[in-house]
């Protein structure tokens, strides 16, 4: 991120450090599994196979139902009144433009496996569909649709769920950017103990196996690509070399951070992938492929509802389910903590509605076109009679993509670009994963901080070793089976996250209700208090509307009006035995102070009223009058949940005091409504503690973390 990391107040560390329970607990589990896989591969393969068979028989229906519920919940939240809530304070702005943001959304959520399955799966579904006869027109139409279904909005909804959960609690509630934060409305302060540690360890285990699956797929495919281009033999030696190179590149990238490393790789990745896709489109039967894209869209939309809940109850193709739908749903779940945290990390300042819409639409549009072009190109070759290509794509899927490129001119160039794109996909997934797992296993000073470089390097290396261990056991199928196993326990956690988010969002409703309840009262009080002065008020308003003060005028307002008004309110509150403080902090780049009134309300969320100087552009008509500079200063009001967007510059002291009291009354009404909610579920944890204070995460906000939080 471009913002400078700031240390939290209190006893929080000024630099990140490992969370010993989560770091060592997850590390021991992963190392034990890796060593077991390398020392006793036959035993590991047998046990993994038996566990997967048990899950498929007894929890197959559950995976289908859970995936559907996740999708429905995400769409409901985005389209409801909660969709306008920002992942951050009300005044926060996005850190990245739309193209960069969309590129990172896509590159983080999809890796080299898209190249792997975009050719292999359509051909496999055509030759061996789950129901009906293969090698028919209907099988050809459904082949691409099944691939789109497995890579479609259902999986991206799981990413969106995790992303909005983590972004909301980290950037709007000022809790750590970790899975446990979303459980605060359910378990209260106990998230800082065993419950929180267990959830984070489960997230790390699911994440590393999900990433290892993608990296294992990438290794075998890149290994064949090197053989295809340079005649480098396939085998363990070459795969170890690829893992070492990729881990080294991921280490360099992840240490440089989001802005310089992951951001640039994501943008380059998308541009090269688009170029490769356009090459196939215009080198092949362009008209056929365009017709196929449109047809696939219609077939996907038409069949989506039935496919979503189709458990094949009467004639279950168990092997097919384990290889495809159950694997993909478990894979999406395993990736959800990793991708969700990364998406939250890059989406601060977006509304929930914007975030969900972009996460569901932008990557899937690219995936739809990519799969349709490559999948239908492969099907066209098989239908035209190239049986050998079909068998290769189905039985040696790592060879499918390069074998397809071999059917077109300029294969050396296109295969070289494909190898480079695949390596970028690999590195983007590896460095994003190392960053996220480092954050999961660290105590961070703020929600915008990252784990230390050594911790991120450790996770990059650990992922590489786990990938190697699983490849030794049985290759890609074993990685797929391990993902099905690791995805199951974390799916239960995702339901708890949904409940925690919903409870927290209900609090937002109370804030709006408190504003409406106190608005009429505040207006009537102000009218009666000003009385005869109302004749001058409209002239004051007109003067404020046509004035664009500079720094000197702003400094004078703070000295003569702002600071005295705040201190006068503070003194009156102290006289009424209220715990109140006044804090000042410098505004970077302006040389003007921010003045903040903080009222401690015991176990309730504290009240904060901050006057923050903000530099703004002066309207062009005012600049042309040559009476004003190109910029002017606004004194904007910021409350605990963010900036309110209005300017108090030019208020009299009495008017400013009236505004402070208006906001204070609204805050008290908000707390009253919040306490009165059914069973206090929106605010109280199960242990009776209050939810974390919603404080602005900028310096000087006076925000504090709950007891026990790092």
VOGU-3710 file (C-alpha; in Angstrom, 3 decimals, decimal comma):
1> xxxxxxxxxx> 0,000/0,000/0,000  1,029/3,562/-0,586  0,115/4,738/2,873  2,751/4,801/5,574  2,210/2,207/8,253  1,390/3,669/11,621  1,621/2,016/14,986  -1,497/1,585/16,970  -1,854/3,320/20,235  -1,416/1,576/23,532
11> xxxxxxxxxx> 0,858/-1,402/23,838  0,725/-2,439/20,183  4,089/-3,072/18,536  5,479/-0,422/16,222  6,696/-3,117/13,865  5,110/-6,405/12,913  6,103/-9,555/14,771  4,964/-13,144/14,541  1,975/-14,441/16,438  3,750/-17,421/18,049
21> xxxxxxxxxx> 0,676/-19,631/18,493  -0,587/-19,253/14,930  2,840/-19,161/13,275  4,359/-22,159/15,022  1,084/-24,113/15,194  0,458/-23,901/11,459  4,147/-24,354/10,633  4,401/-27,580/12,633  1,296/-29,012/10,944  2,547/-28,140/7,463
31> xxxxxxxxxx> 6,079/-29,408/8,067  4,700/-32,658/9,523  2,465/-33,245/6,501  5,297/-32,399/4,097  7,752/-34,763/5,804  5,113/-37,519/5,947  4,421/-37,123/2,229  8,128/-37,299/1,340  9,062/-40,156/3,709  5,986/-42,374/3,250
41> xxxxxxxxxx> 4,315/-41,364/-0,031  2,284/-44,572/-0,374  0,809/-44,247/3,104  0,025/-40,571/2,560  -1,652/-41,272/-0,771  -3,804/-44,059/0,718  -4,965/-42,017/3,718  -5,756/-38,956/1,602  -7,768/-41,086/-0,827  -9,814/-42,695/1,950
51> xxxxxxxxxx> -10,619/-39,356/3,590  -11,707/-37,873/0,268  -13,990/-40,854/-0,389  -15,620/-40,344/3,028  -16,120/-36,597/2,436  -17,569/-37,217/-1,013  -20,098/-39,722/0,301  -21,281/-37,838/3,379  -20,572/-34,150/2,592  -20,997/-33,914/-1,176
61> xxxxxxxxxx> -24,460/-32,375/-0,753  -23,040/-29,951/1,810  -20,483/-28,496/-0,616  -23,233/-27,813/-3,177  -25,524/-26,196/-0,594  -22,768/-24,161/1,062  -21,541/-22,739/-2,252  -25,089/-21,665/-3,118  -25,695/-20,033/0,274  -22,447/-18,072/0,013
71> xxxxxxxxxx> -23,508/-16,711/-3,387  -27,024/-15,756/-2,247  -25,718/-14,036/0,895  -23,150/-11,962/-0,996  -25,687/-10,782/-3,569  -28,215/-10,003/-0,827  -25,763/-7,826/1,110  -24,598/-5,996/-2,025  -28,114/-5,187/-3,251  -29,495/-4,280/0,176
81> xxxxxxxxxx> -29,131/-0,935/1,946  -25,874/-2,247/3,410  -24,298/-2,146/-0,040  -23,571/1,584/0,224  -21,352/1,100/3,282  -17,673/1,620/2,563  -14,846/-0,752/3,343  -13,252/2,005/5,379  -14,237/5,342/6,921  -16,898/7,332/5,084
91> xxxxxxxxxx> -14,298/9,775/3,746  -11,857/7,132/2,462  -10,975/6,988/-1,227  -9,802/4,001/-3,332  -6,047/3,469/-3,521  -5,955/2,115/-7,095  -7,584/3,060/-10,388  -10,135/0,724/-11,969  -7,746/-1,025/-14,393  -5,080/-1,663/-11,782
101> xxxxxxxxxx> -7,676/-2,761/-9,251  -9,390/-5,064/-11,751  -6,031/-6,549/-12,803  -5,133/-7,323/-9,212  -8,600/-8,753/-8,541  -8,135/-11,149/-11,425  -4,461/-12,035/-11,058  -4,755/-12,740/-7,329  -7,838/-14,928/-7,665  -6,816/-17,007/-10,665
111> xxxxxxxxxx> -3,438/-18,541/-11,350  -1,839/-20,732/-13,947  -4,594/-23,292/-13,405  -6,796/-21,258/-15,779  -4,396/-22,130/-18,609  -4,343/-25,721/-17,371  -8,118/-26,271/-17,281  -9,314/-23,946/-20,085  -8,289/-26,590/-22,658  -8,268/-29,779/-20,611
121> xxxxxxxxxx> -11,675/-29,528/-18,936  -13,836/-28,726/-21,999  -12,269/-31,645/-23,870  -12,690/-33,955/-20,844  -16,337/-32,932/-20,385  -16,959/-33,509/-24,101  -15,420/-36,971/-24,168  -16,617/-38,106/-20,703  -19,557/-35,970/-19,457  -21,139/-36,641/-16,039
131> xxxxxxxxxx> -24,407/-37,758/-17,652  -25,413/-38,762/-21,156  -23,263/-39,784/-24,073  -20,001/-38,112/-24,947  -18,911/-36,787/-28,318  -22,344/-35,344/-29,171  -23,425/-31,789/-30,013  -25,122/-31,509/-26,628  -21,946/-32,708/-24,881  -19,946/-30,095/-26,805
141> xxxxxxxxxx> -22,299/-27,308/-25,709  -22,268/-28,423/-22,089  -18,500/-28,999/-21,999  -17,622/-25,307/-21,959  -20,584/-24,488/-19,718  -19,341/-26,922/-17,050  -15,936/-25,228/-17,185  -17,542/-21,803/-16,879  -19,638/-23,099/-13,985  -16,567/-24,280/-12,102
151> xxxxxxxxxx> -14,779/-20,959/-12,708  -17,905/-18,795/-12,462  -19,548/-16,424/-10,046  -20,155/-19,113/-7,410  -16,442/-19,329/-6,657  -15,918/-15,594/-6,926  -18,749/-15,099/-4,433  -16,626/-16,935/-1,857  -13,791/-14,490/-2,530  -16,217/-11,571/-2,293
161> xxxxxxxxxx> -17,575/-12,864/1,029  -14,127/-13,104/2,582  -12,998/-9,803/1,085  -15,906/-7,730/2,350  -15,781/-9,400/5,774  -12,078/-8,677/6,233  -12,233/-5,206/4,663  -15,204/-4,148/6,767  -13,781/-5,187/10,123  -10,247/-4,008/9,365
171> xxxxxxxxxx> -10,916/-0,640/7,765  -14,249/0,360/9,264  -13,969/-1,228/12,703  -10,186/-0,828/13,013  -9,635/-4,476/13,927  -6,675/-6,547/12,681  -6,784/-7,673/9,064  -7,327/-11,309/10,058  -10,076/-13,912/9,983  -10,711/-13,759/13,724
181> xxxxxxxxxx> -11,777/-10,099/13,573  -15,066/-10,995/11,883  -15,970/-13,253/14,797  -15,922/-10,416/17,350  -19,708/-9,846/17,200  -20,163/-13,539/18,061  -17,398/-14,392/20,538  -16,333/-10,981/21,832  -12,850/-10,695/23,328  -12,392/-14,444/23,211
191> xxxxxxxxxx> -11,246/-14,049/19,596  -7,884/-13,010/21,075  -7,527/-16,466/22,656  -7,906/-20,072/21,562  -10,911/-19,482/19,321  -9,095/-16,851/17,291  -5,891/-18,879/17,095  -7,775/-21,962/15,904  -9,615/-20,027/13,196  -6,424/-18,392/11,902
201> xxxxxxxxxx> -4,559/-21,720/11,865  -7,419/-23,282/9,885  -7,216/-20,360/7,450  -3,464/-20,791/7,006  -3,747/-24,546/6,428  -6,551/-24,161/3,911  -4,710/-21,357/2,169  -1,367/-23,095/1,788  -2,936/-26,280/0,396  -5,055/-24,269/-2,035
211> xxxxxxxxxx> -2,017/-22,357/-3,246  0,109/-25,514/-3,362  -2,474/-27,083/-5,668  -2,213/-24,179/-8,092  1,557/-24,148/-7,895  1,703/-27,918/-8,417  -0,424/-27,539/-11,529  1,836/-24,713/-12,651  5,000/-26,728/-12,116  3,907/-29,705/-14,206
221> xxxxxxxxxx> 2,560/-27,471/-16,971  5,655/-25,253/-17,104  7,814/-28,373/-17,007  6,108/-29,609/-20,175  6,394/-26,136/-21,685  10,161/-26,174/-21,195  10,312/-29,611/-22,767  8,174/-28,374/-25,650  10,404/-25,346/-26,238  13,877/-26,469/-25,162
231> xxxxxxxxxx> 13,612/-30,259/-24,859  14,254/-30,128/-21,104  13,208/-33,543/-19,697  10,096/-33,808/-17,554  10,643/-35,104/-14,049  11,361/-34,323/-10,417  14,687/-32,576/-11,090  13,146/-30,070/-13,486  10,179/-29,531/-11,167  12,474/-28,815/-8,224
241> xxxxxxxxxx> 14,325/-26,295/-10,370  11,067/-24,593/-11,354  9,940/-24,420/-7,729  13,269/-22,872/-6,695  13,132/-20,272/-9,492  9,500/-19,413/-8,802  10,036/-19,126/-5,029  13,041/-16,863/-5,639  10,994/-14,617/-7,953  8,075/-14,612/-5,534
251> xxxxxxxxxx> 10,418/-13,659/-2,693  11,767/-10,671/-4,605  8,261/-9,612/-5,587  6,669/-10,011/-2,165  9,437/-8,095/-0,400  8,935/-5,111/-2,728  5,317/-4,842/-1,580  1,922/-4,415/-3,240  2,626/-1,210/-5,152  5,932/-2,084/-6,793
261> xxxxxxxxxx> 5,749/-5,868/-6,991  2,322/-7,455/-7,138  0,699/-4,460/-8,812  3,117/-4,341/-11,760  3,123/-8,115/-12,236  -0,691/-8,159/-12,254  -0,947/-5,469/-14,916  1,667/-7,118/-17,146  0,027/-10,494/-16,616  -3,382/-9,338/-17,807
271> xxxxxxxxxx> -2,007/-7,529/-20,873  -0,018/-10,562/-22,039  -2,949/-12,905/-21,399  -5,219/-10,657/-23,489  -2,637/-10,690/-26,305  -2,463/-14,502/-26,244  -6,247/-14,769/-26,277  -6,575/-12,397/-29,249  -3,945/-14,398/-31,146  -6,038/-17,577/-30,883
281> xxxxxxxxxx> -9,231/-15,685/-31,745  -7,910/-14,206/-34,991  -5,665/-17,114/-35,982  -8,504/-19,624/-35,757  -12,076/-19,624/-37,014  -12,989/-16,160/-35,714  -16,674/-16,246/-36,706  -17,182/-19,673/-35,109  -15,492/-18,563/-31,888  -17,564/-15,369/-31,635
291> xxxxxxxxxx> -20,740/-17,386/-32,165  -19,567/-19,832/-29,520  -18,902/-17,063/-26,974  -22,459/-15,755/-27,325  -23,915/-19,287/-27,205  -21,900/-20,161/-24,095  -23,187/-17,065/-22,312  -26,776/-18,071/-23,029  -26,242/-21,694/-22,021  -24,489/-20,666/-18,792
301> xxxxxxxxxx> -27,245/-18,247/-17,773  -29,975/-20,718/-18,741  -28,528/-23,682/-16,874  -26,889/-21,978/-13,897  -29,676/-22,491/-11,323  -30,072/-26,182/-12,033  -26,329/-26,837/-12,086  -25,815/-25,009/-8,799  -27,821/-27,517/-6,772  -27,473/-30,600/-8,978
311> xxxxxxxxxx> -26,063/-33,259/-6,630  -26,816/-36,131/-9,064  -28,791/-37,865/-6,285  -30,189/-40,738/-8,428  -27,026/-41,640/-10,305  -24,001/-40,067/-8,680  -20,835/-39,986/-10,806  -18,613/-40,120/-7,711  -15,290/-40,079/-9,529  -16,424/-37,187/-11,725
321> xxxxxxxxxx> -17,657/-35,181/-8,713  -14,395/-35,664/-6,829  -12,372/-34,680/-9,865  -14,458/-31,647/-10,797  -17,259/-29,944/-8,834  -16,379/-31,023/-5,284  -12,722/-30,307/-5,932  -13,440/-26,877/-7,371  -15,755/-25,822/-4,532  -13,222/-26,988/-1,941
331> xxxxxxxxxx> -10,467/-25,246/-3,912  -12,367/-21,940/-3,957  -13,003/-22,273/-0,216  -9,331/-23,023/0,463  -8,300/-19,987/-1,566  -10,972/-17,733/-0,031  -8,987/-16,596/3,062  -5,910/-15,845/0,989  -7,661/-14,078/-1,888  -10,226/-12,442/0,384
341> xxxxxxxxxx> -7,542/-10,850/2,551  -5,613/-9,705/-0,500  -8,749/-8,255/-2,114  -9,596/-6,438/1,106  -6,015/-5,164/1,208  -6,415/-3,467/-2,195  -10,077/-2,381/-1,873  -10,093/0,112/0,986  -12,406/3,001/0,135  -14,758/1,003/-2,120
351> xxxxxxxxxx> -18,371/0,457/-1,092  -19,552/-3,088/-0,447  -21,743/-2,855/-3,550  -18,824/-1,736/-5,727  -16,577/-4,404/-4,278  -19,019/-7,266/-4,762  -20,037/-6,181/-8,262  -16,418/-5,835/-9,396  -15,349/-9,119/-7,805  -18,193/-11,067/-9,396
361> xxxxxxxxxx> -18,148/-9,376/-12,804  -14,684/-8,136/-13,836  -12,680/-11,368/-13,441  -15,532/-13,567/-14,678  -15,962/-11,588/-17,897  -12,311/-12,229/-18,685  -12,605/-15,886/-17,676  -15,740/-16,342/-19,785  -14,065/-15,028/-22,935  -10,802/-16,882/-22,232
371> xxxxxxxxxx> -12,438/-20,268/-21,595  -14,842/-19,863/-24,485  -12,078/-19,038/-26,960  -9,570/-21,663/-25,847  -12,155/-24,311/-24,926  -14,111/-24,066/-28,165  -10,892/-23,955/-30,196  -9,885/-27,253/-28,567  -13,340/-28,779/-29,117  -13,271/-27,758/-32,765
381> xxxxxxxxxx> -10,011/-29,649/-33,241  -11,380/-32,800/-31,544  -14,684/-32,697/-33,427  -12,768/-32,367/-36,712  -11,276/-35,783/-36,034  -8,034/-35,228/-34,115  -8,571/-38,016/-31,576  -4,969/-37,978/-30,402  -5,267/-34,342/-29,329  -8,459/-35,179/-27,430
391> xxxxxxxxxx> -6,875/-38,067/-25,533  -3,810/-35,971/-24,717  -5,922/-33,088/-23,391  -7,974/-35,427/-21,188  -5,273/-37,786/-19,900  -2,213/-35,497/-19,855  -3,852/-32,150/-19,029  -0,504/-30,390/-18,471  0,198/-30,894/-22,192  -3,175/-29,647/-23,421
401> xxxxxxxxxx> -2,471/-25,919/-23,675  0,819/-26,284/-25,540  -0,604/-28,971/-27,804  -3,387/-26,567/-28,748  -0,892/-23,811/-29,574  0,959/-26,305/-31,750  -2,063/-26,352/-34,062  -1,504/-22,684/-34,976  1,269/-20,850/-36,832  4,130/-19,217/-34,918
411> xxxxxxxxxx> 3,982/-21,812/-32,154  7,474/-21,015/-30,855  6,541/-17,412/-30,155  3,077/-18,173/-28,772  4,394/-21,013/-26,585  7,156/-18,743/-25,264  4,609/-16,071/-24,351  2,384/-18,729/-22,768  5,298/-19,956/-20,656  6,094/-16,429/-19,522
421> xxxxxxxxxx> 2,425/-15,720/-18,741  2,230/-18,998/-16,825  5,324/-18,077/-14,832  3,796/-14,680/-14,012  0,568/-16,382/-12,927  2,660/-18,665/-10,751  4,683/-15,852/-9,185  1,625/-13,633/-8,648  -0,137/-16,415/-6,753  2,978/-17,325/-4,775
431> xxxxxxxxxx> 3,891/-13,791/-3,698  0,291/-12,870/-2,875  -0,027/-16,069/-0,874  3,207/-15,467/1,031  2,089/-11,936/1,868  -1,299/-13,079/3,118  -0,049/-16,049/5,149  2,590/-13,792/6,669  -0,163/-11,391/7,744  -2,301/-14,227/9,129
441> xxxxxxxxxx> 0,573/-15,400/11,327  1,773/-11,966/12,489  0,773/-9,316/15,003  0,534/-6,154/12,924  0,641/-2,561/14,213  -2,211/-1,462/11,930  -4,639/-2,794/9,350  -2,479/-1,359/6,548  0,731/-3,023/7,738  2,306/-6,181/6,347
451> xxxxxxxxxx> 4,281/-9,018/7,865  8,059/-8,613/8,004  10,087/-9,760/4,952  11,602/-12,805/6,746  8,126/-14,115/7,598  6,936/-13,664/4,016  10,054/-15,382/2,701  9,429/-18,289/5,080  5,931/-18,808/3,714  7,102/-18,590/0,119
461> xxxxxxxxxx> 9,634/-21,340/0,837  7,143/-23,415/2,874  4,648/-23,302/0,022  7,309/-24,490/-2,402  8,283/-27,401/-0,143  4,661/-28,470/0,395  4,062/-28,359/-3,352  7,093/-30,574/-3,915  5,975/-33,002/-1,218  2,503/-33,425/-2,700
471> xxxxxxxxxx> 3,923/-33,888/-6,201  6,137/-36,684/-4,878  3,111/-38,403/-3,290  1,032/-38,590/-6,442  1,137/-35,431/-8,507  -1,798/-33,132/-9,243  -4,580/-35,623/-8,236  -3,139/-35,856/-4,711  -3,023/-32,069/-4,464  -6,665/-31,952/-5,566
481> xxxxxxxxxx> -7,655/-34,513/-2,934  -5,755/-32,684/-0,193  -7,607/-29,490/-1,127  -10,990/-31,206/-0,754  -9,973/-32,273/2,760  -8,602/-28,907/3,880  -11,510/-26,937/2,423  -14,146/-28,697/4,535  -13,313/-27,361/8,029  -12,846/-23,805/6,835
491> xxxxxxxxxx> -16,245/-23,849/5,126  -17,798/-24,061/8,609  -15,824/-20,968/9,634  -17,205/-19,102/6,615  -20,742/-19,516/7,950  -19,647/-17,950/11,245  -18,101/-15,078/9,283  -21,404/-14,496/7,511  -23,201/-14,286/10,851  -20,589/-11,931/12,299
501> xxxxxxxxxx> -20,769/-9,604/9,316  -24,555/-9,517/9,321  -24,670/-8,663/13,010  -22,123/-5,897/12,525  -23,940/-4,415/9,529  -27,123/-4,138/11,557  -25,262/-1,649/13,760  -24,945/0,627/10,731  -28,727/0,786/10,514  -28,862/2,155/14,055
511> xxxxxxxxxx> -26,517/5,000/13,168  -28,856/6,158/10,395  -31,861/5,794/12,656  -30,139/7,857/15,347  -29,497/10,654/12,838  -33,149/10,784/11,791  -34,380/10,619/15,385  -32,308/13,587/16,533  -32,466/15,767/13,410  -35,740/17,517/14,183
521> xxxxxxxxxx> -34,698/18,142/17,771  -31,351/19,665/16,826  -32,929/21,965/14,250  -35,573/23,245/16,660  -33,044/23,830/19,442  -30,767/25,767/17,137  -33,637/27,915/15,860  -34,847/28,900/19,313  -31,355/29,470/20,668  -30,328/31,830/17,889
531> xxxxxxxxxx> -33,607/33,743/17,943  -32,853/37,271/16,769  -29,555/36,221/15,224  -31,414/34,303/12,497  -31,597/37,471/10,427  -27,830/37,439/10,200  -27,546/33,666/9,641  -28,600/33,692/5,970  -25,987/36,392/5,273  -23,388/34,301/7,102
541> xxxxxxxxxx> -24,348/31,306/4,969  -24,033/33,379/1,799  -20,628/34,667/2,923  -19,442/31,119/3,575  -20,714/29,939/0,184  -18,772/32,631/-1,688  -15,577/32,530/0,397  -12,571/30,271/-0,203  -10,229/30,921/2,738  -6,506/30,253/2,739
551> xxxxxxxxxx> -4,256/28,826/5,451  -4,022/32,076/7,394  -7,817/32,373/7,650  -8,076/28,697/8,593  -5,469/29,118/11,335  -7,356/32,141/12,663  -10,636/30,172/12,673  -9,059/27,325/14,629  -7,496/29,715/17,148  -10,478/32,033/17,593
561> xxxxxxxxxx> -13,451/29,681/17,122  -12,615/25,990/16,786  -10,274/25,413/19,721  -12,262/27,614/22,179  -15,545/25,907/21,206  -14,115/22,427/21,746  -12,552/23,337/25,090  -15,751/25,030/26,258  -17,766/21,892/25,523  -15,091/19,775/27,213
571> xxxxxxxxxx> -15,151/21,908/30,357  -18,930/21,692/30,584  -18,845/17,912/30,164  -16,168/17,589/32,851  -18,386/19,617/35,173  -20,977/16,884/34,631  -18,451/14,135/35,551  -17,946/12,995/31,965  -14,521/11,604/31,028  -13,451/13,845/28,153
581> xxxxxxxxxx> -10,136/14,785/26,536  -9,059/17,182/23,802  -6,255/16,153/21,459  -4,414/17,997/18,712  -2,272/16,629/15,906  -0,490/18,166/12,938  -2,096/17,858/9,510  0,651/16,671/7,123  1,557/19,204/4,462  -0,649/22,017/5,743
591> xxxxxxxxxx> 0,979/23,189/8,952  -2,448/23,378/10,593  -3,651/21,404/13,626  -6,553/18,978/13,783  -8,525/19,463/16,994  -10,432/16,483/18,382  -12,901/16,081/21,231  -12,972/12,562/22,702  -15,647/11,418/25,158  -15,055/8,102/26,924
601> xxxxxxxxxx> -18,353/6,314/27,529  -17,077/3,380/29,597  -17,849/0,118/27,778  -19,676/1,857/24,934  -18,105/3,150/21,755  -16,480/6,489/22,511  -17,622/9,727/20,877  -15,112/11,546/18,688  -15,544/14,921/16,983  -12,558/16,083/14,982
611> xxxxxxxxxx> -12,079/19,303/13,007  -9,642/18,389/10,256  -8,139/20,950/7,833  -8,356/19,729/4,239  -6,885/21,385/1,141  -9,357/21,554/-1,759  -9,369/22,973/-5,270  -11,013/26,362/-5,615  -13,802/26,471/-8,255  -12,695/27,879/-11,620
621> xxxxxxxxxx> -15,121/30,818/-11,471  -13,586/31,957/-8,178  -10,009/31,581/-9,466  -10,835/33,649/-12,540  -11,972/36,475/-10,292  -8,317/36,721/-9,131  -9,505/37,115/-5,552  -8,652/33,565/-4,531  -5,826/31,071/-4,854  -6,158/27,826/-6,815
631> xxxxxxxxxx> -6,636/25,930/-3,563  -8,383/26,776/-0,329  -8,807/25,216/3,119  -11,896/23,467/4,417  -12,361/22,534/8,081  -14,184/19,229/7,751  -15,866/17,270/10,518  -14,721/13,696/11,129  -16,530/11,385/13,509  -15,536/7,943/14,773
641> xxxxxxxxxx> -16,763/6,248/11,580  -15,135/8,702/9,167  -15,439/12,091/7,506  -18,879/13,669/7,200  -18,109/15,737/4,111  -19,245/19,149/5,407  -17,237/22,268/6,213  -17,605/24,272/9,451  -15,277/27,075/8,364  -17,106/30,342/9,050
651> xxxxxxxxxx> -19,306/29,023/11,846  -19,613/31,183/14,926  -18,552/29,636/18,226  -22,167/29,075/19,254  -22,970/27,460/15,910  -19,951/25,171/16,181  -20,879/24,187/19,730  -24,383/23,459/18,447  -22,953/21,182/15,760  -20,810/19,312/18,304
661> xxxxxxxxxx> -23,852/18,778/20,515  -25,957/17,660/17,529  -23,424/14,955/16,729  -23,083/14,014/20,408  -26,846/13,580/20,771  -26,935/11,447/17,619  -24,170/9,285/18,990  -26,023/8,756/22,278  -29,201/7,912/20,371  -27,202/5,456/18,232
671> xxxxxxxxxx> -25,931/3,730/21,378  -29,441/3,561/22,797  -30,833/1,972/19,632  -27,905/-0,384/19,471  -28,448/-1,590/23,025  -32,137/-2,055/22,337  -31,617/-4,408/19,405  -32,984/-7,902/19,867  -30,848/-9,808/22,373  -28,125/-7,180/21,899
681> xxxxxxxxxx> -26,729/-9,329/19,071  -25,483/-6,438/16,962  -23,085/-5,083/19,547  -22,412/-7,640/22,246  -20,251/-10,682/22,001  -21,353/-13,869/23,688  -19,346/-12,848/26,729  -21,174/-9,513/27,026  -18,323/-7,349/25,768  -18,964/-4,509/23,358
691> xxxxxxxxxx> -17,847/-4,499/19,768  -14,573/-2,885/18,835  -14,646/0,862/18,632  -15,102/2,217/15,150  -12,301/4,749/15,054  -10,718/6,433/12,059  -7,367/4,765/11,387  -5,501/7,995/10,713  -3,010/9,418/13,211  -4,658/11,582/15,798
701> xxxxxxxxxx> -8,005/9,863/15,660  -7,680/8,773/19,239  -8,724/5,297/18,211  -7,870/2,438/20,498  -7,863/-1,294/20,108  -9,749/-3,744/22,285  -7,913/-5,237/25,203  -5,532/-7,953/24,148  -5,276/-6,858/20,533  -1,856/-6,523/18,974
//
